């Protein structure tokens, strides 16, 4: 949920890191158009590279073809949404949004930001990336676009509690640890020892503190930022997640 959506009372529905090369692009275009219709034109399709060896092997995709398949998928869905025939036939249904929903591409790899500038409407940056990586990706995105007007979806992890930073971390620590160590295992890395990781741009604290931390994104990058906070983690009860979302909505109104 972005601060902009929270403050306006209208949510935008989106995929996060959908590994494009693992999907049939025509089916992807159809599914995304359907979600655009169901949401009344408030859907964003987010695409990224894949990273799990098991998924490459299981679906018969070659890792060295991943970027090429992502780029081809982006072009295919654009053609389909614009009503141009794909595989010699039109693709249905037509989306609610003229030309199709917005496309978001993650700044993965050396050329990720340039890829997003060429093929997408929005650049997405992973919540694990430190500020210097975010700033470099945004600069590359702007340079490739030729202007500083492209939308940014900057993802971050965090938690909010009335008791402050330590209490906020305690709310999410167990689930965050489980999640982080699973990602480490999938990527063939040692388990992350220092938690919360100091290099992450995590939002932790009271409603006011998190609001101040979130404001840093707009200070750096302006009104084009959609700040997306993950505040639900494995094992959290539904009520605890709902409370986090409520507090994030209150924080976002301070930005």
N, C-alpha and C positions, 0 to 999 in steps of 0.2 A: 504494500500500500504506500503510495507516495504522499508527501505532505500536501501536494496540490489536490489530490483526490479526497484526502481526509477533510480538508478545509472547505471543499465545495459540496460535500455530501454525495458525490457521484464517483463510484469506484470504477477503475479501469481493470479489465480482466486480461491477463497475459500469461503466456508460458514463460518459464525462466530460461534454463539452459537446455533447450530441446536439441539433442544431437542429430543434426539434419541428415547426415549420411546414413543413419539407421532407418530412415523412413522412405517410402515411395513418395516422390514429390507431388504426384497428381493426387494421391490420397491425402497428402498433407494440405494441399491447396483446398480440397473439398472440405476437410475437417475444419480448417481455419475459417473458410467462408461461412460454414454453418455456425461456428461460435460467434462470428461477427454478426450474423443475423440474430442469434439468440440474445446477444448482449446489446442489441440496438446500436451497433456501430462503435462499441466501446471495447474492442479487443485488439491486442497487440501480439503478433507472432514473434517470439524470440528464438533465435537460432544460434547454435554454437558448434564448435568441433567436438568430436567424441574424445574420450580419454581412457576408457576401460578396455584392457586387452580382451577380457572375457566377452564384451559386447562385439568387438570387431570379429573375433573368432566365431561367436555364436550366430552372427548374421552374415557371415561371409564377406565382410568388408575389409579391404586392405587399408592399413593405417596410412600408407603413403598416398592414398587417393582421397583421404578424408576432406582436405581443404577444397579440392576440385569438386567433390560431390556436394559440399555445402554451397559453394558458389553456383553450381548448376541448379540446385534446389531453389535457391533464392530467385534465380531468373525464371524458373518454371512457374513458381507460384505467382510471380508478377504477371507473367503472360496469361495464366489461367484467370486471374482476377480481372484482367483487362478485357477479357472476352476473346483473346486470341486463341486459336486452336492449339491444343497440345496433344502430341501423338496423333495428329490428323483428325482430332475431334474436339468439340467444345467441352469445357469442364463445367459441371453444375454442382451445387447451386451458385448463383451469382452472389457476391457478398453484399451486405447492406451499405458498406462504405464505397463510394465511387472509386474505382481503381483498386479496391481491396484494403484490408486493414493495414495499419502501420507495421513495418518490418523492423525488428531490432536484432542486431548481430553483436555477439560478444567480441571483445578485443583480445581474442586468443592468438597466441603466437606472435611471430615477428611482424606479420602483415595484417593482423586482426583489425586494427583501427582503420587502415586504408580500405580493407574489404568492406567494413561497415559504411564508410563514406561513399563507396562506389555503388553498393547494392541495397543499402538500408536507409531508413529514416532516423533511426536511433542507435547510438553507440551504447552498449552495455559493458560495464566493468565489474569484474568479480569481487565479492566482498573480502577475499583474502589478499587483495593487492594493496600495498601501502600507498601513501599519498604520492610519492614520486612516480610510481608506475601509472597511477591515475592521471596525473598531470601530463606525463609524456604521451599517453594514449589519446587524451583530449587534444593535445597539440597536433599530433599526427592526423587525427580525424579532421580537425579544422583545416589543416594544410591541404589535405587531399580533397576536401570539399571546396576549398577556396574562399571560405567565409566562416565566421564563428557562430553561426546560427543553428547548427544541427542539434537536435535534442540529445540529452544524456540521461541514461538510466543507470544510476550509480547505486549498486547494491551494498549493503552492510549488515553485519550481525549486531545483536545487542539485546538489552533487557532493561526494563524500567521498574523501579520500586520506590515507594515513598521514603524508604530508609536510606537511599543514596546508592553509591556505586557498589559497595560490597554487598548490600542486600539485593541489588539488581543482578549481580553476577551469581549470587546464591540461587536466585530464581531459575536460572538457565544452565548452571554449570554442569550438572549431570548429563543432560541431554546434549549439550554442546560438546562435551568430552566424547561421548559415544559417537556423535556425528563426525567430529574431526578425526578421530582415530580410524573410523571406517573409511573416510576419504584417503587417509594416509595409506591404509592397507591396499585400497584399490589402485593407488598410484605407485605402489611399490616403495614407499618411503618409510623411514622410522617414525614411530608415533611422536606426535608433537608433545614435547615435555612441558613447556611453559604455557600455562593457560590462565587467563585469556592471552592469546599471542600478542605481544607488544606491537608487532608491525601491522596488525589489523586496525582498521578504522572503526572500531566497535563503539556503539553508542550505549553508554552505561551510566545510570544515575537516576535522579528524580525526574519528574516531568519537566521541570524548568531546566535542569542540567542537560537533559537529552535534547530539549529544544535549542539550547545554546550550541550544543555540539552539531546538531543538524544544520544550524544556520551557517556553519563554516562552509558547507557545500555551496550554498547560494552566494556566499561572499567570494568564493574562488571562481565560480563558473556561471553565476548569474541566474536569471529566471528560467533558463532552459533545462534546469536540472529536475529530474524526477528521482527523489531519494527513496529507495525501497529498503525497508528494514525487515529482516527476518527476526522475528521474536517468538517463533514456535519451534520447538526442538523435540526430538524423539523422547517419548515417555512422559511428556507434560500432559497433565489433565486438561480436558477441554475448557474447564472454568478458568484455569490459570492462563491459558492461551487467550481466551476472550478478554481477560483482564489486561493482558499485555497490549492487545489491539486497542482497547479503550484508552489506555494510558498513552499509547503512541499517537492516537488521534488528538488527544489533548496537547501533546508535545508539538505535533505538527502545526497546530494553530498558532504556536508562538513564533514560528519561523517567518 
